[in-house]
Amino acid sequence: VRPGAYLLLVVGVSAAEVERLVPADAVARRRVLVVRSWRLAAEPGEETLFTTLRVWQEQLDAGELTVEPGPAVINRLARAGLWAVAQREWAALTAASGHPDPAYASGENLVWNGDLERPVFGGELDWVLPETESYRAAIDPRGGREGSRALRLEIDGKVPGGLQRVEQRQPVEAAGAYELAAWQRAEGFTSAPAPRLEVWPAGSRRPLAALEAPPADGEWHEARARFEISDTRSPIVIRWVDTVQVGVEGTGWVDSIVLGPAD
């Protein structure tokens, strides 16, 4: 194995085999992700998990870990329908890389990186920030309501769009009442409402909930929306923009996004 290369070991590779294959230098060891397989003693009706991701932390010097290859593995789990496993492993992987999100890991907030204070790594459970002819989405390092980071969306109004959305997918394990809350700010929108956060069932044409669009006054406005989730078989989508009309232009920001069980 070339030192410094990523090594993805699939299902059933033992730690001894890893020792044999991976050179004992710190650079290579920092860049190793191990995919292990095990079966839970499942009771009738319980799901048997056959794949998970484990980070080889004990071999990393100084607690360092690179997270770049991780999203590809998380994507495989999610696309296989193992959303709950992907969610747990995403929380563990990002924490091991030095970017923990305690509220997400505990289930208090179903939105990963809802305060936008962590890097965007990409993948099924991270923010999708497209740049299209219609709009540009990015992390604004000083655009947050307290001078911290925020999501920023610039719409130029020249080309209609909406096929690529600013969004994040997350699984929901329990049906019931939920609440979406966020702070939103907008400037420049005169011919149409500013973008607003919405929650959609994956693959659906109708949202579960939508926040009230903020006025284009340059001020921060808190918004909340309560809704019910009855079908947990598919993930939900936290989405910030759906369609962009020609002639609509302006800039929007969103910060402190929280989605969790309603009180």
Disulfide bonds with the S-S distance in Angstrom:
none
